[in-house]
């Protein structure tokens, strides 16, 4: 074996204490607009919770409502501010401790998230972490709110991982997740961790 080691971390709920989609909306649009928007979309969100409506379509409706037509540069600037000002307060301390522990052991470190990469990039860059995340469509400089390609969720996480890494080359594969959407990815691991930082 090569001795190579790699660790994949889900982000929302695993590394963070909250889902970051509602938080980025509140940060960019304000709490009042957030609650009005979610109330208007309640039927779709309830249908999603009942497994009657696909995850990616429910998320896309929310993204289109709140961010459709936003200039990409403005959107990214606010996402970077979110990563600087708000995101650190949502990070579980135990997750940071584990990231640094694995770094010291020579692991490649990868965040793989269904969240849009726009509000994760600045944070992962500061910590020198690789990032795989959902991409948002941009047309003529404007964010449409639609997902470009596929939502990085469930089996798509596995597809993205296998597209970039030949896991047969790795002696140790650690995977960290917290939801049913992470189970396909957790199955790749030589050692998996489910909801590992909840008490940290």
FENSULSUL-V295796 format. One record per residue. N is the residue number from 1. RES is the residue in three letters. PHI is phi in whole degrees, 0 to 359 (none if undefined). OMEGA is omega in degrees with one decimal (NA if undefined). BURIAL is 1 if it has 24 or more other C-alpha atoms within 12 Angstrom, else 0. Layout:
BEGIN
n=(N,N)
res=(RES,RES)
phi=(PHI,PHI)
omega=(OMEGA,OMEGA)
burial=(BURIAL,BURIAL)
END
This chain:
BEGIN
n=(1,2,3,4,5,6,7,8,9,10,11,12,13,14,15,16,17,18,19,20,21,22,23,24,25,26,27,28,29,30,31,32,33,34,35,36,37,38,39,40,41,42,43,44,45,46,47,48,49,50,51,52,53,54,55,56,57,58,59,60,61,62,63,64,65,66,67,68,69,70,71,72,73,74,75,76,77,78,79,80,81,82,83,84,85,86,87,88,89,90,91,92,93,94,95,96,97,98,99,100,101,102,103,104,105,106,107,108,109,110,111,112,113,114,115,116,117,118,119,120,121,122,123,124,125,126,127,128,129,130,131,132,133,134,135,136,137,138,139,140,141,142,143,144,145,146,147,148,149,150,151,152,153,154,155,156,157,158,159,160,161,162,163,164,165,166,167,168,169,170,171,172,173,174,175,176,177,178,179,180,181,182,183,184,185,186,187,188,189,190,191,192,193,194,195,196,197,198,199,200)
res=(UNK,UNK,UNK,UNK,UNK,UNK,UNK,UNK,UNK,UNK,UNK,UNK,UNK,UNK,UNK,UNK,UNK,UNK,UNK,UNK,UNK,UNK,UNK,UNK,UNK,UNK,UNK,UNK,UNK,UNK,UNK,UNK,UNK,UNK,UNK,UNK,UNK,UNK,UNK,UNK,UNK,UNK,UNK,UNK,UNK,UNK,UNK,UNK,UNK,UNK,UNK,UNK,UNK,UNK,UNK,UNK,UNK,UNK,UNK,UNK,UNK,UNK,UNK,UNK,UNK,UNK,UNK,UNK,UNK,UNK,UNK,UNK,UNK,UNK,UNK,UNK,UNK,UNK,UNK,UNK,UNK,UNK,UNK,UNK,UNK,UNK,UNK,UNK,UNK,UNK,UNK,UNK,UNK,UNK,UNK,UNK,UNK,UNK,UNK,UNK,UNK,UNK,UNK,UNK,UNK,UNK,UNK,UNK,UNK,UNK,UNK,UNK,UNK,UNK,UNK,UNK,UNK,UNK,UNK,UNK,UNK,UNK,UNK,UNK,UNK,UNK,UNK,UNK,UNK,UNK,UNK,UNK,UNK,UNK,UNK,UNK,UNK,UNK,UNK,UNK,UNK,UNK,UNK,UNK,UNK,UNK,UNK,UNK,UNK,UNK,UNK,UNK,UNK,UNK,UNK,UNK,UNK,UNK,UNK,UNK,UNK,UNK,UNK,UNK,UNK,UNK,UNK,UNK,UNK,UNK,UNK,UNK,UNK,UNK,UNK,UNK,UNK,UNK,UNK,UNK,UNK,UNK,UNK,UNK,UNK,UNK,UNK,UNK,UNK,UNK,UNK,UNK,UNK,UNK,UNK,UNK,UNK,UNK,UNK,UNK)
phi=(none,283,82,289,227,216,229,248,244,297,257,293,89,269,274,258,276,221,294,279,298,300,290,291,294,300,296,273,247,94,291,297,298,298,292,296,297,288,295,295,259,306,301,291,291,294,299,296,299,271,62,258,216,298,306,292,289,297,295,296,299,294,296,296,299,275,238,302,88,281,303,303,296,295,299,294,300,290,296,294,295,300,297,277,262,256,300,304,284,261,277,287,304,298,293,296,299,292,301,290,297,293,301,295,269,88,284,289,238,228,265,231,221,283,294,293,296,304,262,251,302,296,290,294,296,299,264,56,253,284,227,239,205,298,251,260,291,232,232,52,81,244,288,271,94,281,279,274,82,243,296,280,216,60,298,294,298,297,302,295,296,294,292,253,228,269,292,294,277,253,281,234,231,260,227,238,209,217,215,301,293,264,298,300,291,299,291,282,282,278,212,248,226,251,51,283,248,296,258,261)
omega=(-175.3,-174.5,-180.0,-176.7,-180.0,178.4,178.0,179.8,162.2,-175.9,-174.0,179.1,177.0,177.2,-178.4,177.2,-177.7,169.9,-175.0,179.9,176.1,-177.1,178.7,177.0,178.2,-178.2,-175.5,-171.8,-177.6,-174.5,-178.6,178.7,179.2,-176.7,176.8,-179.1,-179.6,175.8,178.9,-177.8,-176.9,-179.6,-179.7,-178.3,176.6,178.5,177.6,-179.5,179.7,-179.4,178.4,-176.0,-174.4,-180.0,-174.1,-179.8,177.2,180.0,-178.9,177.7,178.3,-178.6,178.7,-178.5,-173.2,-170.3,179.7,179.8,179.3,175.3,-175.3,-178.0,177.8,-179.7,-178.3,178.7,179.6,175.9,178.5,176.0,176.8,-179.7,-179.0,-169.8,-171.9,-172.3,-179.2,179.5,179.5,-174.5,176.6,-179.5,-179.8,178.7,178.3,178.3,-179.6,177.6,-178.7,176.8,179.8,177.1,179.3,178.7,175.4,177.7,161.2,-174.2,-174.5,169.7,178.5,-166.4,172.2,176.4,177.2,-177.2,-176.1,-176.9,176.2,-170.9,-177.3,-179.5,-179.5,178.4,179.5,-178.2,180.0,177.7,173.4,-175.5,167.2,-176.9,177.7,177.6,177.8,-179.9,175.2,177.9,-180.0,175.3,-178.1,172.8,180.0,-174.2,177.8,178.6,176.8,-175.3,-177.7,174.9,-177.0,-172.4,175.0,-178.3,179.6,175.7,178.8,178.6,-178.7,178.2,-177.1,178.7,-174.6,-177.5,170.3,-172.1,177.2,-179.9,-172.6,178.8,-179.9,178.1,178.5,178.1,-177.3,-179.9,-176.1,-174.2,177.8,179.1,179.3,-173.7,176.0,178.7,179.6,-179.0,178.6,-166.0,163.2,174.9,-176.9,-177.7,-177.6,-176.6,-169.9,-171.2,-173.6,179.3,-176.4,NA)
burial=(0,0,0,0,1,1,1,1,1,1,1,1,1,1,1,1,1,0,1,1,1,1,1,1,1,1,1,1,1,0,0,0,0,1,0,0,1,1,0,0,1,0,0,1,1,0,0,0,0,0,0,0,0,0,1,1,0,1,1,1,1,1,1,1,1,1,1,1,0,1,0,0,0,0,1,1,0,1,1,1,0,1,1,1,0,1,1,1,0,1,1,1,0,0,1,1,0,1,1,0,0,1,0,0,0,0,1,1,1,1,1,1,1,1,1,1,1,1,1,1,1,1,1,1,0,0,0,0,1,1,1,1,1,1,1,1,1,1,0,0,0,0,1,1,1,1,1,0,0,1,1,1,1,1,0,1,1,1,0,1,1,0,0,0,0,0,1,0,0,0,0,1,1,1,1,1,1,1,1,0,1,1,1,1,1,1,1,1,1,0,0,1,1,1,1,1,1,0,0,0)
END
